[in-house]
Amino acid sequence: MTAPVRAVWTDFRGVLTPPLSWAVESFCRPMGLEPRTLHAAMRVVGESYGAGSMEVLDTPLATEEEWGRKVEQVLRDSFGVTADMSGFAERWFADRRVNEPWIEELRRLRAAGVFVGLLSNMPPGWDPYWRLMVPPEDFDDLVMSFEVGCRKPDREVFDLAARRSGLPPEQNLLADDLAENCEGAVRAGWRGLHFTDTEGAVRALRAACGFAQDGSDLTPHPERIPS
């Protein structure tokens, strides 16, 4: 019989915030820039570093300013598009909303004794902004790619996070909107929950943790009750 999950790690962008496609569209719209064009330029810049599109920022291999200038150049030289990528982090977070039902569910699980962590491929420039949206104290630990030097879906980051939780890999679960990250978690011995909608994810998460679907047994754990 599979042991219940005792450590839940949530992704940030696309899970604690609206879907990535919405975020990119929202960022591009004021510049009149097509999201697919921005993605293409980011891929070119990533390849110049021997990395993926966002890996340049969230490992990081370059500063946000350096990356932005390179993206602008590729957009101009390869696509004939003029775009301003300055202040990327501030503009990215300008209209971001928090997925309140999901964070509330994580709070309930944590109060019931489940370890809850944030595991994110996060650029350093984003750090102050997400902290204004979601209190860091809602989590037992934070594993940010820019701080630890590795990222999802690589095995290294999952091994590190499992050690941080103090639990065996099979009792750790990643909730992520990217299937490739969930697959990476499974390869590391974790459980993976591909996040596509909040309601379905809550049901799947309660089942994985061994709680009733209606949450009636999500009672505060003695160790989580403030003295």
C-alpha positions in Angstrom: 0.0 0.0 0.0 1.4 3.4 -0.9 2.2 5.6 2.1 0.4 8.9 2.2 2.1 12.1 1.2 3.5 14.0 4.1 5.4 16.8 2.3 3.7 19.0 -0.4 5.8 21.3 -2.5 3.9 23.8 -4.6 5.2 25.6 -7.7 4.7 29.4 -7.8 4.0 30.7 -11.3 1.0 29.0 -12.9 -0.1 27.4 -9.6 -0.1 30.1 -6.9 -0.7 32.6 -9.8 -2.8 32.4 -13.0 -1.7 30.1 -15.9 1.6 31.0 -17.5 -0.2 31.6 -20.9 -2.3 34.3 -19.3 0.7 35.9 -17.6 2.7 36.0 -20.8 -0.2 37.5 -22.8 -0.7 40.1 -20.1 3.0 41.0 -20.2 3.2 41.2 -24.0 -0.1 43.1 -24.6 1.0 46.6 -23.7 4.0 46.3 -26.1 1.9 45.0 -28.9 4.2 41.9 -28.8 3.0 38.4 -29.8 3.7 35.9 -27.0 5.0 33.4 -29.6 7.5 35.9 -30.8 8.8 36.6 -27.3 9.0 32.9 -26.6 11.1 32.5 -29.8 13.4 35.3 -28.9 13.9 33.9 -25.4 14.7 30.5 -26.8 17.4 32.0 -29.0 18.9 33.8 -26.0 18.8 30.7 -23.9 20.6 28.7 -26.6 23.4 31.3 -26.6 24.0 30.3 -23.0 23.5 26.6 -23.7 20.4 26.7 -21.6 16.6 26.8 -21.7 14.5 29.9 -22.1 14.1 30.8 -18.4 17.1 28.9 -17.1 19.2 32.0 -18.0 17.3 34.0 -15.4 16.4 31.5 -12.7 19.7 29.7 -12.2 20.9 32.5 -12.9 23.4 32.6 -15.8 22.9 36.4 -16.5 21.4 39.4 -14.8 17.9 40.5 -15.7 19.4 43.6 -17.4 21.8 41.5 -19.5 19.1 39.1 -20.4 16.7 41.9 -21.3 19.2 43.6 -23.6 19.9 40.3 -25.4 16.1 39.6 -25.9 15.6 43.1 -27.2 18.4 42.6 -29.7 17.1 39.2 -30.9 13.6 40.7 -31.3 15.0 43.6 -33.3 17.5 41.7 -35.5 15.6 38.4 -36.1 11.9 39.5 -35.9 12.0 43.2 -36.8 10.2 44.0 -33.5 11.1 46.8 -31.1 10.3 46.0 -27.5 11.4 47.3 -24.1 12.4 44.5 -21.7 13.6 46.8 -18.9 12.1 46.4 -15.5 11.0 42.9 -16.4 10.3 41.7 -12.9 8.3 44.7 -11.8 6.2 44.7 -15.0 5.7 40.9 -14.8 4.1 41.2 -11.4 2.2 44.4 -12.1 -1.2 42.6 -12.4 -0.6 39.2 -10.8 -3.2 37.7 -8.6 -2.9 35.0 -6.0 -4.7 31.7 -6.3 -6.4 32.2 -3.0 -8.3 28.8 -2.9 -5.0 26.9 -3.4 -3.1 28.8 -0.8 -5.9 28.3 1.7 -5.9 24.6 1.0 -2.1 24.5 1.6 -2.7 26.4 4.9 -5.2 23.8 6.0 -2.9 20.9 5.2 0.0 22.6 7.0 -2.2 23.2 10.1 -3.1 19.5 9.9 0.6 18.5 10.2 1.6 18.2 6.5 5.0 19.8 5.6 4.3 22.5 3.0 7.1 24.0 0.9 7.6 26.3 -2.1 9.7 24.8 -4.9 10.1 27.3 -7.7 12.3 28.0 -10.7 12.6 31.6 -9.6 14.7 34.5 -11.0 16.3 36.5 -8.2 14.6 39.7 -9.5 11.2 38.1 -8.7 12.0 37.4 -5.0 10.8 40.6 -3.5 7.6 40.6 -5.5 6.3 37.1 -4.7 6.9 37.8 -1.0 4.4 40.7 -1.2 1.8 38.3 -2.7 2.2 35.2 -0.5 3.6 35.4 3.1 6.8 33.3 3.2 5.8 32.1 6.7 3.0 30.1 5.0 5.7 27.6 4.1 8.0 25.3 6.1 10.8 25.8 3.6 11.6 27.6 0.4 13.7 26.0 -2.4 14.4 28.6 -5.0 16.5 27.8 -8.1 18.4 31.1 -8.0 19.5 30.4 -4.4 20.4 26.7 -4.8 21.8 26.7 -8.3 19.7 23.9 -9.7 16.1 23.7 -11.0 13.2 21.6 -12.0 13.0 19.1 -13.6 16.6 18.1 -12.7 17.0 15.3 -10.1 19.3 17.4 -8.0 16.7 19.9 -6.9 14.3 17.2 -5.8 16.9 15.3 -3.8 17.7 18.6 -2.1 14.1 19.4 -1.3 13.4 15.9 0.0 16.3 16.3 2.4 14.9 19.7 3.5 11.6 18.1 4.3 13.2 15.4 6.4 11.0 12.8 4.7 11.7 10.0 2.2 11.2 10.9 -1.5 8.1 8.8 -1.8 6.3 10.9 0.8 7.1 14.1 -1.1 4.7 15.5 -3.8 5.2 18.3 -6.3 2.2 20.2 -7.6 3.2 22.0 -10.8 1.5 23.3 -13.9 4.3 21.9 -16.2 4.1 18.2 -16.9 7.9 17.9 -17.4 8.5 19.1 -13.9 6.0 16.5 -12.5 7.8 13.9 -14.5 11.1 15.0 -13.1 9.6 14.6 -9.6 8.4 11.1 -10.3 11.9 10.1 -11.7 13.3 11.3 -8.3 10.9 8.9 -6.4 8.3 11.6 -5.6 4.7 11.9 -6.4 3.7 14.4 -9.1 0.5 16.3 -9.4 0.0 18.0 -12.7 -1.9 21.2 -11.8 -4.5 22.1 -14.4 -7.3 23.5 -12.2 -7.6 24.3 -8.5 -10.6 22.2 -7.7 -9.3 19.1 -9.2 -5.9 19.6 -7.7 -7.4 20.0 -4.2 -9.2 16.7 -4.6 -6.1 14.9 -5.8 -4.0 16.5 -3.0 -6.3 15.4 -0.3 -6.4 11.9 -1.7 -2.6 11.7 -1.8 -2.3 12.9 1.8 -5.0 10.5 3.0 -7.6 13.1 3.9 -11.4 13.0 3.3 -12.5 14.7 0.1 -14.7 17.1 2.0 -11.8 18.1 4.3 -13.7 17.1 7.4 -10.7 15.5 9.0 -8.3 18.4 8.3 -8.1 19.3 12.0 -5.2 21.3 13.5 -2.2 19.2 14.5 -1.1 19.7 18.1 2.4 20.8 16.9 0.8 23.4 14.6 -1.4 25.0 17.3 0.2 28.3 18.5 1.1 28.3 22.2 
